[in-house]
């Protein structure tokens, strides 16, 4: 069986959101599954010395235009959310807690979080919003609410972030295909060609 594609993203990443619309279909065309792996860009930036795109001189003004323009080009719904960027710790913790129990529900939750934030422009940083959306995909909301503060759940996310950094994940989205890394939603075409050809 062919190895899955690893898809790393932060829920606060517009380009991660855009990639989320396409990566599963791209992988499926080539007989692959996708491991969705939310991370936190804060620790990544601590290692890389980078910062959120919107906070960078010159580049910040550009990406605020590029986010909606690229979404229109891809025919993906997009509303620039306020506030932005946001902390995504509750969302990422909830994903992994649910993934360890019901992987399909975890992916459904991830999609719902992305759509709420970028499709509707509504804040997803609060734990109660994450819990509400988890309930809408069938999760046990009482158990999830209790789990979000559990040290084991906190450690689970930390391990995922540390492992991503150890693999060289430097931004969102970031894909690994059979050991080959690709950074950015504008690399989706290369991801598909790599899956099709086995590399070049």
Buried (B, 14 or more C-beta within 10 A) or exposed (E): EEEBBBBBBBBBBBBBBBBBBBBBEBBEEBEBEBBBBBBBBBBBBEEEEBEBBBEEEEEEEEBBEBBBEBBEEBEBEBEEBEEBBBBBBBBBBBBBBBBEBBEEBBBBBBBBBBBBBBBEBEEBBEBEBBBBBBBEBEBBBEEBBEBBEEEEBBEBBEEBBEEBBEBEBBBBBBBBBEEEBBBBBEBBEBBBEBBEEEEE
